[in-house]
Structure formats: C-alpha cells, structure tokens
C-alpha cells in the first residue's frame, strides 16, 4: 500500500512541476523546461523528509508531554523520543500515539 501511495505522490509532484504549479527552486521560472535529472531532484526534494539540522530545531511540544517518558508500542519509538508517522518518515511533533498515552496511564504517569 505504501509503495502505491509513494508512486502516486511522485506522479502528482511531477505533474505539478510540469504544469508549473510548483516552481523548481533551481529554475529561473516554472515554465523553463528542465532536464529529467532536475525534475527527479525536485521530486525528491518535495517528497523526502528534511533531515537538516535546521529542520531538527523545529519546536516539538510533544517532548513536554508526560507520555513521552515511556516507549511507544505503536511506532516503536524509545522513551524520550518523538513518535513517528507515515512509516517513520516524519516525526509527530505535537502529540503522541494513543497507545503511548495509554501505556503512560497504566504506568501511573497520567491520571
């Protein structure tokens, strides 16, 4: 199921680039035709998670939740680590999985 969704996302971004709905960051304007390599780079840039230090510096309110003290049974994140969504490609910065909250409640960390 995930490969089908990923393929659909790639096709969607490629079509948006071709139609000029998304401006390629390395092109002068969106109507300038690019090489297949430029299009592939743009697709990867828009579809792949950002792992730069600046992206990691984004505030994560979930780190202040009491449930973060226990490991997550849903996504297998360790204690004091953010839960992940979408097969581990994106961190859940604002909340945690319900199963993690239930585990924290069972451990007596929540009422």
Backbone torsions as a table, in degrees:
resi	resn	phi	psi	omega
1	UNK	NA	-43.7	-178.5
2	UNK	-63.9	-42.7	177.6
3	UNK	-60.2	-33.9	178.7
4	UNK	-66.6	-42.4	179.4
5	UNK	-66.5	-42.2	178.9
6	UNK	-62.9	-42.0	179.1
7	UNK	-64.4	-40.2	178.4
8	UNK	-64.4	-38.4	178.2
9	UNK	-64.8	-41.1	179.5
10	UNK	-63.5	-44.2	179.0
11	UNK	-63.7	-41.6	179.8
12	UNK	-62.2	-47.3	-179.3
13	UNK	-65.7	-40.6	178.9
14	UNK	-61.8	-41.9	178.9
15	UNK	-66.4	-40.9	179.3
16	UNK	-64.6	-39.1	176.2
17	UNK	-64.2	-44.9	-177.9
18	UNK	-64.0	-36.7	-178.9
19	UNK	-84.1	-7.2	178.5
20	UNK	84.9	12.9	178.7
21	UNK	-75.9	-25.5	176.6
22	UNK	-119.6	126.0	178.7
23	UNK	-83.9	128.0	176.4
24	UNK	-69.6	130.0	-174.9
25	UNK	-64.8	-19.4	-177.7
26	UNK	-101.2	3.9	179.6
27	UNK	-103.3	154.1	179.0
28	UNK	-66.4	-46.2	172.8
29	UNK	-145.6	166.9	-172.1
30	UNK	-71.3	-15.7	-178.7
31	UNK	-88.0	-9.0	177.9
32	UNK	-71.3	121.5	-179.9
33	UNK	-66.7	143.6	179.8
34	UNK	-114.7	168.3	176.5
35	UNK	-77.7	161.8	176.1
36	UNK	-57.9	-33.4	179.0
37	UNK	-65.9	-39.7	177.8
38	UNK	-65.8	-41.3	178.7
39	UNK	-64.7	-42.1	178.6
40	UNK	-62.6	-41.9	178.7
41	UNK	-63.6	-39.6	179.0
42	UNK	-66.4	-40.9	178.5
43	UNK	-62.2	-46.1	179.6
44	UNK	-63.2	-37.5	-179.4
45	UNK	-65.3	-38.3	-178.6
46	UNK	-83.4	-23.3	-174.5
47	UNK	-101.6	-23.6	-174.9
48	UNK	-88.6	147.1	179.4
49	UNK	-66.6	146.0	179.0
50	UNK	-85.3	116.9	-177.7
51	UNK	-112.5	18.4	179.5
52	UNK	-71.5	157.6	178.3
53	UNK	-57.2	-33.8	179.1
54	UNK	-64.4	-37.9	179.3
55	UNK	-69.0	-33.9	179.3
56	UNK	-72.3	-17.6	-179.0
57	UNK	-84.4	-0.2	178.6
58	UNK	-65.0	135.0	-179.1
59	UNK	-57.3	144.0	179.6
60	UNK	-130.4	91.3	-179.8
61	UNK	-58.8	-23.8	-179.3
62	UNK	-63.5	-23.7	179.2
63	UNK	-67.4	-16.7	178.8
64	UNK	-92.4	-4.2	-179.3
65	UNK	-77.4	144.2	179.0
66	UNK	-63.7	-28.9	-177.3
67	UNK	-68.1	-15.0	-178.6
68	UNK	-69.3	-12.9	-178.3
69	UNK	-75.5	-11.2	179.2
70	UNK	-115.5	154.4	176.5
71	UNK	-68.9	154.2	-178.4
72	UNK	-93.8	122.1	177.8
73	UNK	-73.6	-19.5	-178.3
74	UNK	-77.7	-51.9	-175.0
75	UNK	-108.4	0.0	177.6
76	UNK	68.0	22.4	174.5
77	UNK	-70.9	144.1	179.8
78	UNK	-77.5	167.6	176.5
79	UNK	-58.6	142.5	-179.0
80	UNK	66.1	18.7	172.7
81	UNK	-117.3	147.3	178.1
82	UNK	-66.2	146.2	171.5
83	UNK	-67.5	157.6	177.9
84	UNK	-118.6	153.1	178.3
85	UNK	-121.2	165.4	173.0
86	UNK	56.4	52.2	176.2
87	UNK	69.1	24.3	177.7
88	UNK	88.1	8.1	-177.4
89	UNK	-88.6	-12.3	-177.1
90	UNK	-145.1	137.4	178.4
91	UNK	-81.6	142.9	173.0
92	UNK	-88.3	97.7	-173.5
93	UNK	-81.5	-21.6	-173.5
94	UNK	-103.1	-18.8	-177.3
95	UNK	-152.2	178.4	176.8
96	UNK	-124.4	166.8	178.2
97	UNK	-64.9	152.1	178.7
98	UNK	-61.4	-35.0	179.5
99	UNK	-64.4	-34.8	178.0
100	UNK	-68.9	-40.7	177.2
101	UNK	-62.8	-41.0	178.3
102	UNK	-64.7	-38.7	179.0
103	UNK	-67.1	-38.7	177.6
104	UNK	-66.4	-38.3	177.0
105	UNK	-64.1	-41.6	178.7
106	UNK	-66.4	-30.5	178.5
107	UNK	-80.9	-3.9	177.5
108	UNK	87.1	12.3	179.3
109	UNK	-83.1	-18.9	179.9
110	UNK	-127.6	153.8	175.3
111	UNK	-93.1	NA	NA
